[in-house]
């Protein structure tokens, strides 16, 4: 596909046009669009602007209307000390009851898309399709109807970390059968909701999901480092491809939507100009983003060669008879390759990379042979890991284009954490600087970015950090039974951005 944004966007949100007629229309419009110059604005008029959230982080109603228990319900109840402020998502923002108000928050800003996730346990309380919860389906159906009635397109993520607890008990994502369970879950979503959803995301940040199998940082806290991550990743990639082909073969013709996966990545700068550090930076990109992107988005498919080489060698040195990195069959490689209509990207920060060993033996970090560091001069946030490095955003988009071609990119998360203050000038500075780099990537580097969703529409439960770190452009009062929402200063920033398509540079200008 050529780097035209408009034809793709028309396809994305047109309910009536057929695939064949769309292709004809696309060809007719490409030349016209290519001659248009974005001289007066930073973003074209049909660029997708939205905000994002996730089910466990905002919905609450953890055991209402037939919802089953998920791993975050289970572990926050059993081990509250694992959360910084001993909190949980039992109520969170109470969006299960306040979804209509939340839609109005989106409309007030002017967003034309809302990325939200569906709770697997709210649809299938037991994890498998032996019991379908119609009340759960009704909640998401009502939310979708409310969005569409207000001119906001739903961008639906099927899985955002909240695995049904019964499936965790059989090994979670390390169990290959979960790929089949995920496919069955997706089928129900397509049948019940697909007639109104034109943009699907199968999995959110599988790289973060697998950390829970190799560390004690996330549920299920398996701590099977250097093994659990690779097993879980293998199942997640297979699960994504199964769902892609399910949609492609059985639902796309009638529903005319798009389906992809969201991957997260920092950008790795070489720490020095030495050959070793330049190579280390490339290895870091392949070992973390390429881990999931290469099998899906590359021309060759399969895991990156540097991963295969290093993990196979390390496994042999450890006296193992088999590599810790599983192998796809040739049939699986071919099925997985190309199984995404777009490149979903979450990006927040960047790192320096240098050659060296870190991490446990075995571990993903040790296998990579890369050490990651930060520049002390980079501004920080309320999150220790999130440093403000705007130029890394543009470099990352250019790297993706070079590595995987001109596939359309949707930035599905980007944002900044503070303590929840209404005058969030640091957040505005972050968004302004990162969006300027995004505009340069589109205009100057011809990166085919067609949309951007900010994280997050409102303050929410920030996983193991609880409510101590806030990413929202709307403040939520978690001490209030009503979970009152208030607009932060950054709301005005986005209102002006969307109205003018120009990034506001001065804080006082908003």
PABA-367211 format. One record per residue (C-alpha): chain; x, y, z; residue in three letters. Coordinates in pm, 1 decimal, decimal comma. Last residue first. Layout:
% PABA-367211
  unit      east     north        up  code
     A         X         Y         Z   ALA
...
This chain:
% PABA-367211
  unit      east     north        up  code
     A    -401,0    2663,8    2588,5   UNK
     A    -161,5    2924,5    2449,6   UNK
     A     -10,1    2966,7    2795,0   UNK
     A     155,7    2626,7    2757,0   UNK
     A     321,1    2733,2    2432,6   UNK
     A     376,3    2487,6    2149,3   UNK
     A      21,5    2406,0    2047,4   UNK
     A      48,7    2131,3    1782,2   UNK
     A    -145,4    2233,7    1471,5   UNK
     A    -447,2    2034,9    1348,5   UNK
     A    -648,1    2349,8    1434,4   UNK
     A    -951,7    2202,0    1610,3   UNK
     A    -784,0    1878,0    1714,0   UNK
     A    -479,7    2050,7    1859,1   UNK
     A    -689,7    2319,9    2030,2   UNK
     A    -911,1    2065,3    2200,5   UNK
     A    -607,4    1854,7    2283,5   UNK
     A    -435,5    2137,6    2469,1   UNK
     A    -760,6    2240,2    2636,2   UNK
     A    -789,6    1890,9    2782,7   UNK
     A    -425,8    1922,1    2894,7   UNK
     A    -532,8    2179,8    3152,8   UNK
     A    -707,5    1906,7    3345,6   UNK
     A   -1076,8    1835,6    3313,8   UNK
     A   -1253,8    1705,8    3626,4   UNK
     A   -1407,4    1362,6    3679,0   UNK
     A   -1587,0    1270,2    4001,4   UNK
     A   -1554,7     907,6    4113,3   UNK
     A   -1911,7     922,1    4249,5   UNK
     A   -1812,6     755,1    4577,5   UNK
     A   -1541,4    1023,2    4603,1   UNK
     A   -1197,8     927,9    4734,4   UNK
     A   -1090,2     819,9    4383,8   UNK
     A   -1133,2    1173,8    4253,7   UNK
     A   -1058,9    1131,8    3882,3   UNK
     A    -863,9    1395,0    3689,2   UNK
     A    -919,8    1413,6    3315,2   UNK
     A    -614,4    1423,2    3087,1   UNK
     A    -524,1    1096,8    3256,1   UNK
     A    -182,4     944,2    3320,9   UNK
     A    -175,4     937,4    3702,6   UNK
     A      80,0     753,0    3917,2   UNK
     A       6,7     665,4    4280,0   UNK
     A    -330,0     506,2    4200,2   UNK
     A    -203,8     149,2    4201,6   UNK
     A     161,6     127,1    4101,8   UNK
     A     126,3    -247,0    4035,9   UNK
     A    -132,3    -176,8    3764,9   UNK
     A    -194,8     193,9    3707,3   UNK
     A    -555,3     208,3    3823,9   UNK
     A    -696,8     511,6    3645,9   UNK
     A    -665,0     882,0    3570,7   UNK
     A    -869,5     972,1    3265,5   UNK
     A    -863,8     969,4    2882,7   UNK
     A    -522,6     809,4    2893,8   UNK
     A    -299,7     748,0    2716,4   UNK
     A    -342,6     944,0    2394,6   UNK
     A    -457,4     782,6    2072,2   UNK
     A    -283,5     867,5    1744,4   UNK
     A    -377,7     786,1    1386,2   UNK
     A    -268,7     740,4    1024,6   UNK
     A     107,6     710,2    1051,1   UNK
     A     258,2     619,4     713,5   UNK
     A     607,8     751,2     777,5   UNK
     A     693,8     994,5     500,4   UNK
     A    1013,7    1109,3     675,3   UNK
     A     945,0    1480,9     642,0   UNK
     A     568,7    1509,7     679,9   UNK
     A     479,3    1200,1     882,1   UNK
     A     793,3    1170,4    1094,5   UNK
     A     797,1    1547,2    1139,7   UNK
     A     438,3    1538,3    1267,4   UNK
     A     528,5    1265,0    1514,9   UNK
     A     822,2    1470,3    1640,8   UNK
     A     587,9    1764,5    1697,6   UNK
     A     346,1    1527,1    1869,5   UNK
     A     620,3    1419,7    2111,2   UNK
     A     717,4    1774,4    2204,6   UNK
     A     362,3    1900,1    2253,1   UNK
     A     252,1    1588,6    2438,5   UNK
     A     539,9    1609,9    2684,6   UNK
     A     509,1    1985,6    2736,5   UNK
     A     136,7    1940,7    2798,8   UNK
     A     206,8    1667,9    3052,6   UNK
     A     455,0    1892,4    3231,2   UNK
     A     193,9    2169,4    3240,7   UNK
     A     -56,7    1952,9    3424,3   UNK
     A    -252,0    2223,2    3602,7   UNK
     A    -520,0    1984,8    3729,3   UNK
     A    -277,0    1777,9    3936,5   UNK
     A    -291,7    1397,7    3913,0   UNK
     A      45,0    1296,4    4055,5   UNK
     A     221,5    1291,5    3718,7   UNK
     A     242,7    1044,7    3430,6   UNK
     A     288,7    1112,0    3058,6   UNK
     A     136,4     966,0    2743,6   UNK
     A     150,6     767,9    2422,7   UNK
     A     -71,2     474,3    2333,5   UNK
     A    -232,3     335,0    2015,3   UNK
     A      -2,8     506,0    1766,1   UNK
     A    -157,9     368,4    1448,1   UNK
     A      87,4     275,9    1174,2   UNK
     A      -1,4     195,8     811,7   UNK
     A     239,9     -55,1     650,6   UNK
     A     516,3     117,3     457,0   UNK
     A     795,8    -129,6     505,1   UNK
     A     888,8    -347,0     800,8   UNK
     A    1245,9    -255,7     894,3   UNK
     A    1282,1      85,5     733,7   UNK
     A     932,5     197,0     831,1   UNK
     A     972,8      64,3    1184,3   UNK
     A    1308,8     239,9    1222,7   UNK
     A    1162,4     569,0    1098,0   UNK
     A     882,2     543,7    1354,6   UNK
     A    1135,7     470,5    1629,0   UNK
     A    1357,6     763,4    1532,4   UNK
     A    1058,1     998,0    1544,3   UNK
     A     961,4     881,7    1891,2   UNK
     A    1321,0     883,2    2016,6   UNK
     A    1338,9    1256,1    1942,4   UNK
     A    1084,6    1322,2    2218,1   UNK
     A    1292,1    1181,8    2506,9   UNK
     A    1098,3    1249,1    2828,7   UNK
     A    1185,3     977,0    3078,5   UNK
     A     930,0     720,8    3193,3   UNK
     A    1081,6     435,3    3396,7   UNK
     A    1056,7     601,8    3736,5   UNK
     A     695,5     697,7    3677,8   UNK
     A     591,7    1037,0    3817,9   UNK
     A     780,3    1193,9    3528,2   UNK
     A    1141,5    1262,0    3434,6   UNK
     A    1338,2    1506,7    3224,2   UNK
     A    1641,2    1359,0    3045,6   UNK
     A    1964,5    1501,0    3186,1   UNK
     A    2051,0    1180,0    3370,6   UNK
     A    2071,9    1001,8    3032,1   UNK
     A    1924,5     655,7    3067,8   UNK
     A    2068,6     304,6    3056,7   UNK
     A    2012,1     -26,4    2880,9   UNK
     A    2268,8    -307,5    2876,8   UNK
     A    2258,0    -549,4    2585,3   UNK
     A    2369,0    -911,0    2560,3   UNK
     A    2015,2    -999,5    2454,8   UNK
     A    2016,6   -1335,7    2632,1   UNK
     A    2095,7   -1170,9    2964,3   UNK
     A    1797,8    -938,3    2936,1   UNK
     A    1566,8   -1220,2    2829,6   UNK
     A    1673,8   -1420,5    3131,4   UNK
     A    1889,9   -1722,5    3214,7   UNK
     A    2103,7   -1634,7    3398,9   UNK
     A    1972,4   -1324,4    3569,0   UNK
     A    2001,7    -977,1    3424,7   UNK
     A    2286,8    -782,6    3271,4   UNK
     A    2562,1    -851,1    3020,1   UNK
     A    2727,3    -592,1    2799,0   UNK
     A    2715,2    -402,9    2470,9   UNK
     A    2550,0     -65,0    2499,8   UNK
     A    2199,0      67,9    2461,6   UNK
     A    2069,0     411,6    2557,7   UNK
     A    1699,0     432,1    2634,1   UNK
     A    1372,7     576,9    2506,0   UNK
     A    1024,2     676,2    2628,9   UNK
     A     648,5     643,4    2587,7   UNK
     A     554,3     438,2    2282,9   UNK
     A     261,6     207,8    2207,4   UNK
     A     239,8     104,3    1843,0   UNK
     A     -25,6     -76,8    1639,3   UNK
     A     115,9    -164,5    1296,4   UNK
     A    -168,6    -213,1    1049,8   UNK
     A    -361,4    -486,0     868,2   UNK
     A    -194,4    -760,2    1070,4   UNK
     A    -124,2   -1127,3     996,2   UNK
     A     149,0   -1063,9     738,5   UNK
     A     365,0   -1351,6     858,9   UNK
     A     177,3   -1558,5    1117,3   UNK
     A      40,0   -1814,5     871,3   UNK
     A     368,2   -1852,3     684,2   UNK
     A     566,3   -1901,7    1002,6   UNK
     A     299,8   -2139,4    1133,8   UNK
     A     324,5   -2360,4     825,1   UNK
     A     702,3   -2363,9     854,7   UNK
     A     662,3   -2483,0    1212,2   UNK
     A     740,5   -2227,3    1478,7   UNK
     A    1027,3   -2298,5    1713,3   UNK
     A    1046,2   -2242,9    2086,3   UNK
     A    1320,1   -2025,0    2241,8   UNK
     A    1461,7   -2209,8    2544,3   UNK
     A    1664,8   -2415,9    2301,1   UNK
     A    1671,6   -2791,5    2347,2   UNK
     A    1922,6   -3034,5    2496,2   UNK
     A    2013,6   -2788,6    2769,7   UNK
     A    2363,1   -2778,4    2914,5   UNK
     A    2357,7   -2407,9    2996,0   UNK
     A    2603,0   -2344,2    2712,8   UNK
     A    2350,8   -2499,0    2472,2   UNK
     A    2076,9   -2268,5    2594,4   UNK
     A    2307,5   -1969,4    2555,3   UNK
     A    2382,9   -2063,1    2195,3   UNK
     A    2015,9   -2117,9    2104,0   UNK
     A    1920,0   -1793,0    2276,9   UNK
     A    2188,1   -1592,7    2094,7   UNK
     A    2130,8   -1732,4    1746,0   UNK
     A    1751,1   -1738,2    1750,7   UNK
     A    1731,9   -1388,9    1894,3   UNK
     A    1980,9   -1251,4    1640,6   UNK
     A    1786,6   -1417,4    1359,2   UNK
     A    1469,8   -1228,9    1448,3   UNK
     A    1181,2   -1469,0    1521,6   UNK
     A     981,9   -1605,8    1229,2   UNK
     A     867,7   -1403,5     927,4   UNK
     A    1087,9   -1325,4     627,8   UNK
     A     899,5   -1025,2     490,2   UNK
     A     867,1    -875,3     836,4   UNK
     A     540,9    -772,7    1004,1   UNK
     A     414,1   -1069,8    1204,4   UNK
     A     717,6   -1282,6    1297,5   UNK
     A     938,5    -971,3    1310,4   UNK
     A     704,4    -757,3    1520,2   UNK
     A     683,6    -984,0    1823,7   UNK
     A    1050,0   -1033,8    1917,4   UNK
     A    1136,6    -744,4    1685,9   UNK
     A    1019,4    -491,6    1946,4   UNK
     A    1230,1    -643,6    2225,5   UNK
     A    1518,4    -845,8    2090,5   UNK
     A    1523,4    -676,3    1751,5   UNK
     A    1540,6    -322,3    1890,0   UNK
     A    1798,5    -424,5    2150,9   UNK
     A    2009,4    -595,5    1884,8   UNK
     A    2010,1    -275,9    1679,8   UNK
     A    2123,9     -74,1    1981,5   UNK
     A    2389,3    -335,0    2062,2   UNK
     A    2528,6    -313,2    1707,2   UNK
     A    2570,9      61,7    1741,8   UNK
     A    2721,4      -0,9    2085,2   UNK
     A    2978,0    -250,2    1956,2   UNK
     A    3071,5     -38,4    1654,0   UNK
     A    3148,6     255,1    1881,2   UNK
     A    2950,1     576,7    1840,4   UNK
     A    2849,9     569,9    2205,0   UNK
     A    2532,0     489,0    2397,9   UNK
     A    2362,7     359,7    2083,7   UNK
     A    2004,2     488,8    2094,2   UNK
     A    1733,0     232,3    2167,8   UNK
     A    1376,9     346,1    2100,5   UNK
     A    1122,5     224,2    2349,5   UNK
     A     868,6     -24,0    2226,7   UNK
     A     514,5    -148,7    2267,1   UNK
     A     324,7    -370,8    2027,8   UNK
     A     -46,4    -341,7    1942,3   UNK
     A    -194,8    -609,4    1715,1   UNK
     A    -407,2    -585,1    1402,6   UNK
     A    -756,3    -611,0    1259,6   UNK
     A    -943,4    -402,8    1004,5   UNK
     A   -1316,0    -390,8     934,6   UNK
     A   -1543,4    -473,3     645,2   UNK
     A   -1810,5    -657,1     848,2   UNK
     A   -1941,7    -877,5     567,8   UNK
     A   -1620,6    -961,8     383,6   UNK
     A   -1412,8    -944,1     701,6   UNK
     A   -1606,4   -1201,4     902,4   UNK
     A   -1519,0   -1562,1     813,2   UNK
     A   -1178,4   -1585,0     648,9   UNK
     A   -1014,2   -1259,5     752,9   UNK
     A   -1166,2   -1258,2    1098,8   UNK
     A   -1062,6   -1615,5    1172,7   UNK
     A    -729,3   -1548,5    1005,0   UNK
     A    -654,2   -1260,0    1240,5   UNK
     A    -778,4   -1458,9    1539,5   UNK
     A    -544,8   -1748,4    1466,4   UNK
     A    -255,9   -1509,3    1404,9   UNK
     A    -301,7   -1342,4    1742,9   UNK
     A    -318,4   -1675,3    1924,1   UNK
     A       0,9   -1797,8    1755,9   UNK
     A     183,4   -1482,8    1865,7   UNK
     A      47,0   -1514,0    2219,3   UNK
     A     140,4   -1883,2    2241,3   UNK
     A     502,4   -1819,9    2144,7   UNK
     A     521,9   -1519,6    2376,7   UNK
     A     409,7   -1733,1    2671,1   UNK
     A     676,8   -1995,6    2606,4   UNK
     A     944,9   -1730,8    2554,5   UNK
     A     858,7   -1544,1    2873,6   UNK
     A     835,9   -1861,0    3082,8   UNK
     A    1187,1   -1971,3    2986,8   UNK
     A    1438,8   -1697,3    3063,3   UNK
     A    1285,0   -1630,5    3400,4   UNK
     A    1027,9   -1870,0    3542,0   UNK
     A     922,4   -1605,7    3795,9   UNK
     A     554,2   -1705,2    3774,0   UNK
     A     426,9   -1373,0    3908,8   UNK
     A      85,9   -1430,9    3741,8   UNK
     A      61,8   -1136,5    3755,0   UNK
     A     322,4    -864,6    3709,6   UNK
     A     663,1    -771,7    3854,9   UNK
     A     765,3   -1107,8    4000,1   UNK
     A     950,8   -1216,3    3686,7   UNK
     A     951,2   -1456,1    3392,0   UNK
     A     584,7   -1539,6    3344,7   UNK
     A     456,1   -1194,3    3435,6   UNK
     A     703,4   -1045,2    3191,2   UNK
     A     511,3   -1222,7    2915,4   UNK
     A     223,8    -975,3    2929,5   UNK
     A     459,7    -679,7    2896,7   UNK
     A     599,4    -807,4    2565,4   UNK
     A     243,6    -890,7    2456,8   UNK
     A     169,4    -516,7    2456,4   UNK
     A    -204,4    -516,5    2386,4   UNK
     A    -347,6    -812,2    2200,4   UNK
     A    -610,5    -856,7    1929,1   UNK
     A    -673,5    -499,6    1817,8   UNK
     A    -992,8    -448,5    1616,8   UNK
     A   -1101,8    -151,2    1404,5   UNK
     A   -1432,2    -139,6    1217,7   UNK
     A   -1662,3    -227,6    1506,4   UNK
     A   -2038,0    -199,6    1449,2   UNK
     A   -2121,2    -532,1    1279,8   UNK
     A   -1842,2    -693,3    1478,6   UNK
     A   -2016,7    -673,6    1814,3   UNK
     A   -2195,3   -1002,9    1880,9   UNK
     A   -2051,1   -1230,2    1612,3   UNK
     A   -1703,9   -1075,1    1610,1   UNK
     A   -1686,7   -1075,4    1988,6   UNK
     A   -1801,9   -1437,7    2006,3   UNK
     A   -1537,7   -1542,0    1755,1   UNK
     A   -1273,0   -1360,7    1958,1   UNK
     A   -1344,8   -1574,5    2264,2   UNK
     A   -1317,0   -1894,3    2057,6   UNK
     A    -985,3   -1773,8    1911,0   UNK
     A    -856,5   -1692,8    2258,1   UNK
     A    -944,3   -2042,1    2377,3   UNK
     A    -758,6   -2192,0    2080,7   UNK
     A    -444,7   -1986,4    2148,3   UNK
     A    -484,0   -2075,8    2514,3   UNK
     A    -418,0   -2440,5    2423,5   UNK
     A     -45,0   -2360,4    2396,1   UNK
     A     -12,4   -2335,8    2777,0   UNK
     A     254,0   -2076,3    2865,6   UNK
     A     -19,3   -1815,8    2822,1   UNK
     A    -193,5   -1919,5    3141,6   UNK
     A     -68,9   -2240,7    3298,0   UNK
     A    -392,9   -2425,4    3366,3   UNK
     A    -476,6   -2215,5    3673,3   UNK
     A    -425,2   -1898,0    3473,4   UNK
     A    -711,3   -2007,0    3250,2   UNK
     A    -949,5   -2022,3    3547,5   UNK
     A    -833,3   -1670,2    3646,3   UNK
     A    -953,4   -1508,1    3323,8   UNK
     A    -663,3   -1308,5    3178,4   UNK
     A    -668,2    -932,9    3242,3   UNK
     A    -363,3    -815,5    3040,5   UNK
     A    -530,9    -595,5    2776,4   UNK
     A    -698,5    -851,6    2551,9   UNK
     A    -964,2    -790,8    2288,1   UNK
     A    -877,2    -429,6    2211,0   UNK
     A   -1156,8    -236,1    2042,5   UNK
     A   -1115,7      92,5    1857,3   UNK
     A   -1468,9     235,0    1869,6   UNK
     A   -1541,0     532,8    1642,3   UNK
     A   -1677,8     851,1    1798,5   UNK
     A   -1960,3    1044,3    1630,1   UNK
     A   -2173,6    1072,2    1942,4   UNK
     A   -2423,4     802,2    1845,3   UNK
     A   -2125,8     583,9    1750,5   UNK
     A   -1981,8     609,1    2100,0   UNK
     A   -2312,9     537,5    2269,1   UNK
     A   -2375,3     234,9    2046,1   UNK
     A   -2028,8      99,6    2128,1   UNK
     A   -2087,0     146,3    2500,8   UNK
     A   -2427,6     -25,3    2478,3   UNK
     A   -2273,1    -323,0    2297,1   UNK
     A   -1994,6    -335,2    2553,4   UNK
     A   -2240,2    -354,6    2842,3   UNK
     A   -2474,8    -589,4    2653,6   UNK
     A   -2194,6    -840,6    2599,5   UNK
     A   -2131,5    -849,3    2971,5   UNK
     A   -2499,5    -901,2    3040,3   UNK
     A   -2502,1   -1185,8    2787,0   UNK
     A   -2239,1   -1380,9    2980,5   UNK
     A   -2136,7   -1676,9    2764,9   UNK
     A   -2069,4   -2004,2    2947,2   UNK
     A   -1895,5   -2303,9    2790,2   UNK
     A   -1696,9   -2062,7    2571,2   UNK
     A   -1377,8   -2085,3    2775,5   UNK
     A   -1249,3   -1836,6    3032,7   UNK
     A   -1500,5   -1939,3    3298,2   UNK
     A   -1666,0   -1596,0    3312,3   UNK
     A   -1665,0   -1563,6    2930,5   UNK
     A   -1777,5   -1210,4    2837,1   UNK
     A   -1692,5   -1027,2    3159,3   UNK
     A   -1390,5   -1252,4    3206,4   UNK
     A   -1245,7   -1149,2    2868,6   UNK
     A   -1271,8    -785,2    2976,3   UNK
     A   -1297,0    -579,5    2659,7   UNK
     A   -1048,0    -305,1    2589,7   UNK
     A   -1094,8      59,7    2500,1   UNK
     A    -961,3     280,5    2221,1   UNK
     A   -1189,1     573,8    2159,2   UNK
     A   -1198,6     755,2    1827,0   UNK
     A   -1308,0    1094,8    1692,8   UNK
     A   -1172,9    1296,3    1983,8   UNK
     A   -1323,0    1644,9    2009,8   UNK
     A   -1232,4    1715,7    2372,2   UNK
     A   -1595,7    1745,3    2476,6   UNK
     A   -1681,1    1429,9    2280,9   UNK
     A   -1431,5    1222,8    2475,8   UNK
     A   -1562,2    1349,7    2808,4   UNK
     A   -1916,8    1286,1    2681,7   UNK
     A   -1826,1     923,3    2620,1   UNK
     A   -1705,1     904,9    2978,9   UNK
     A   -2039,5    1028,0    3107,7   UNK
     A   -2214,2     754,2    2911,9   UNK
     A   -1969,4     496,7    3049,1   UNK
     A   -2046,6     584,0    3411,8   UNK
     A   -2175,6     252,1    3544,7   UNK
     A   -1905,2      23,2    3407,2   UNK
     A   -1678,8     327,6    3412,3   UNK
     A   -1652,6     298,2    3788,5   UNK
     A   -1316,2     479,6    3775,1   UNK
     A   -1150,0     197,9    3973,9   UNK
     A   -1425,9       7,7    4156,4   UNK
     A   -1268,2    -332,8    4221,1   UNK
     A    -950,2    -221,5    4043,5   UNK
     A    -714,8    -267,0    4337,6   UNK
     A    -531,7     -76,4    4611,5   UNK
     A    -244,3    -175,5    4839,6   UNK
     A     -74,0     160,6    4766,0   UNK
     A     224,6       7,2    4585,4   UNK
     A      39,1    -307,3    4477,1   UNK
     A     204,3    -640,3    4568,5   UNK
     A      99,1    -579,6    4929,7   UNK
     A    -259,5    -648,3    4822,7   UNK
     A    -173,5   -1017,7    4782,6   UNK
     A    -489,9   -1232,1    4767,6   UNK
     A    -725,0    -956,0    4657,3   UNK
     A    -479,8    -789,8    4417,7   UNK
     A    -380,2   -1134,1    4286,4   UNK
     A    -729,1   -1260,8    4212,2   UNK
     A    -883,6    -950,4    4063,4   UNK
     A    -572,8    -899,9    3851,7   UNK
     A    -581,5   -1261,2    3736,0   UNK
     A    -945,2   -1243,0    3631,2   UNK
     A   -1258,9   -1340,7    3822,3   UNK
     A   -1583,0   -1387,6    3630,4   UNK
     A   -1838,5   -1122,6    3540,0   UNK
     A   -2200,1   -1230,2    3589,3   UNK
     A   -2363,6    -894,1    3637,0   UNK
     A   -2117,1    -759,7    3892,8   UNK
     A   -1795,3    -915,7    4026,0   UNK
     A   -1532,1    -658,5    3924,3   UNK
     A   -1778,2    -373,6    3887,5   UNK
     A   -1470,5    -153,9    3826,2   UNK
     A   -1438,1     -34,5    3469,0   UNK
     A   -1127,3     186,4    3460,1   UNK
     A    -797,2      -1,7    3487,5   UNK
     A    -938,5    -350,3    3443,0   UNK
     A   -1099,7    -258,8    3109,6   UNK
     A    -823,9     -54,4    2948,9   UNK
     A    -818,3     309,2    2833,7   UNK
     A    -730,6     513,6    2526,4   UNK
     A    -782,9     854,5    2368,9   UNK
     A    -842,0     952,3    2008,7   UNK
     A    -718,1    1146,8    1709,0   UNK
     A    -736,2     990,1    1362,0   UNK
     A    -598,2    1212,3    1086,4   UNK
     A    -870,2    1323,5     843,1   UNK
     A    -778,5    1692,2     849,9   UNK
     A    -410,6    1624,8     790,1   UNK
     A    -166,6    1680,8    1078,0   UNK
     A      92,4    1951,6    1144,3   UNK
     A    -106,1    2213,6     957,8   UNK
     A     -47,9    2488,1     702,2   UNK
     A     214,2    2324,5     482,2   UNK
     A      67,4    1974,9     482,3   UNK
     A     115,8    1947,0     105,2   UNK
     A    -133,8    1783,0    -126,7   UNK
     A      22,2    1626,9    -435,3   UNK
     A      22,0    1276,0    -286,8   UNK
     A    -346,5    1311,4    -208,1   UNK
     A    -449,7    1368,3    -567,5   UNK
     A    -230,6    1085,0    -691,9   UNK
     A    -369,4     840,5    -435,1   UNK
     A    -735,3     928,7    -485,0   UNK
     A    -824,2     722,2    -790,5   UNK
     A    -628,2     419,6    -668,8   UNK
     A    -806,3     432,6    -334,3   UNK
     A   -1147,0     458,1    -499,0   UNK
     A   -1083,0     140,3    -693,7   UNK
     A    -962,3     -38,5    -381,0   UNK
     A   -1268,7      81,3    -194,0   UNK
     A   -1497,3     -42,8    -469,7   UNK
     A   -1353,1    -390,4    -427,7   UNK
     A   -1363,6    -386,6     -46,3   UNK
     A   -1723,4    -266,3     -49,7   UNK
     A   -1822,5      79,6      72,5   UNK
     A   -2109,8     101,8     318,6   UNK
     A   -1957,3     123,8     662,9   UNK
     A   -1681,9     372,3     588,3   UNK
     A   -1456,3     424,5     887,7   UNK
     A   -1138,5     236,0     810,7   UNK
     A   -1177,9     244,1     436,8   UNK
     A   -1186,3     621,5     438,6   UNK
     A    -879,6     621,9     661,6   UNK
     A    -691,9     403,7     416,8   UNK
     A    -784,3     632,5     128,5   UNK
     A    -680,6     944,8     325,6   UNK
     A    -344,2     836,3     456,2   UNK
     A    -161,4     774,4     131,6   UNK
     A     173,2     609,8     185,3   UNK
     A     129,1     347,1     -82,8   UNK
     A       0,0       0,0       0,0   UNK
